[in-house]
Amino acid sequence: MQLRLLCIGKTDSKEIKTLIEYYKQRISKHFNFEILEISEVKNAKNLTPDLLKKEEGKLFFNHLENGDWVVVLDEKGKQQTSREFSEQIHHWMNNSVKRVCFLVGGAYGFSEEIYKRGNQKMALSEMTFTHQMIRLFFVEQIYRADQILQGKPYHND
């Protein structure tokens, strides 16, 4: 199974990039995992929030295939514990899901078309974080889920 994190825009912070790469290398021992940073919409400042979300949605669709299981990372989504998230990944693996795509949208969220395409919505927190920090937190949670599935003592509960 392939896990894919699709994000609008690049990570500017060298420190965040370093930490993401640290977890990404560890994840790759057990999962086919990739992060794809999609270029931001050109002339975004000249667009209304709704138009910007539609344009970003088109960019996401360029990287999605019909069989993908799409998880929209959204503040209105369902929150899960780390253990529940690991069980979700295990469920996908057992049900022969070939590729799971997790989407991190732009500053205004997602277009209606993306919400309709999504198979589920997931929230990492009720708090607001930068899109760059969400990438780091999410990658760490994938690593944590992997460790839980491996039966390693990374997770204490």
Backbone hydrogen bonds, N-H to C=O, Kabsch-Sander energy under -0.5 kcal/mol:
donor,donor_aa,acceptor,acceptor_aa,energy
2,Q,98,K,-3.0
3,L,32,N,-2.8
4,R,100,V,-2.6
5,L,34,E,-2.6
6,L,4,R,-0.6
6,L,102,F,-3.1
7,C,5,L,-0.5
7,C,36,L,-2.7
8,I,104,V,-1.6
9,G,7,C,-0.5
9,G,38,I,-3.6
12,D,10,K,-0.7
17,K,13,S,-2.4
18,T,14,K,-2.2
19,L,15,E,-2.0
20,I,16,I,-2.7
21,E,17,K,-2.5
22,Y,18,T,-1.9
23,Y,19,L,-2.0
24,K,20,I,-2.8
25,Q,21,E,-2.3
26,R,22,Y,-1.4
27,I,23,Y,-2.7
28,S,24,K,-2.0
29,K,26,R,-1.1
30,H,27,I,-2.2
31,F,27,I,-2.3
32,N,1,M,-1.2
33,F,31,F,-1.2
34,E,3,L,-1.9
36,L,5,L,-3.0
37,E,35,I,-0.6
38,I,7,C,-3.8
38,I,36,L,-0.7
44,A,41,V,-1.1
46,N,43,N,-1.6
47,L,44,A,-1.8
52,L,48,T,-2.8
53,K,49,P,-2.4
54,K,50,D,-1.9
55,E,51,L,-2.3
56,E,52,L,-2.7
57,G,53,K,-2.4
58,K,54,K,-1.9
59,L,55,E,-1.6
60,F,56,E,-2.2
61,F,57,G,-2.6
62,N,58,K,-1.4
63,H,60,F,-2.2
64,L,61,F,-1.2
68,D,65,E,-1.6
69,W,99,R,-2.6
70,V,68,D,-0.7
71,V,69,W,-0.5
71,V,101,C,-3.2
72,V,70,V,-0.6
72,V,120,Q,-2.7
73,L,71,V,-0.7
73,L,103,L,-2.1
74,D,72,V,-0.9
74,D,122,M,-2.2
77,G,74,D,-2.3
78,K,121,K,-1.9
80,Q,123,A,-0.5
85,F,81,T,-2.4
86,S,82,S,-2.2
87,E,83,R,-2.2
88,Q,84,E,-2.0
89,I,85,F,-2.2
90,H,86,S,-2.3
91,H,87,E,-2.4
92,W,88,Q,-2.3
93,M,89,I,-2.4
94,N,90,H,-2.6
95,N,91,H,-1.5
96,S,93,M,-1.3
97,V,92,W,-2.5
100,V,2,Q,-2.7
101,C,69,W,-2.9
101,C,99,R,-0.5
102,F,4,R,-3.4
102,F,100,V,-0.5
103,L,71,V,-2.6
104,V,6,L,-2.9
105,G,103,L,-0.6
106,G,109,G,-0.9
109,G,106,G,-1.6
111,S,53,K,-0.6
115,Y,111,S,-2.1
116,K,112,E,-2.5
117,R,113,E,-1.8
118,G,114,I,-2.1
119,N,70,V,-2.7
120,Q,70,V,-1.5
122,M,72,V,-2.6
123,A,78,K,-1.6
134,I,130,T,-2.2
135,R,131,H,-1.3
136,L,132,Q,-1.4
137,F,133,M,-2.9
138,F,134,I,-2.9
139,V,135,R,-2.5
140,E,136,L,-2.3
141,Q,137,F,-1.8
142,I,138,F,-2.0
143,Y,139,V,-2.2
144,R,140,E,-2.7
145,A,141,Q,-2.6
146,D,142,I,-2.4
147,Q,143,Y,-2.4
148,I,144,R,-2.4
149,L,145,A,-2.6
150,Q,146,D,-1.9
151,G,147,Q,-0.5
151,G,148,I,-1.2
152,K,147,Q,-2.5
155,H,152,K,-0.8
157,D,155,H,-0.5
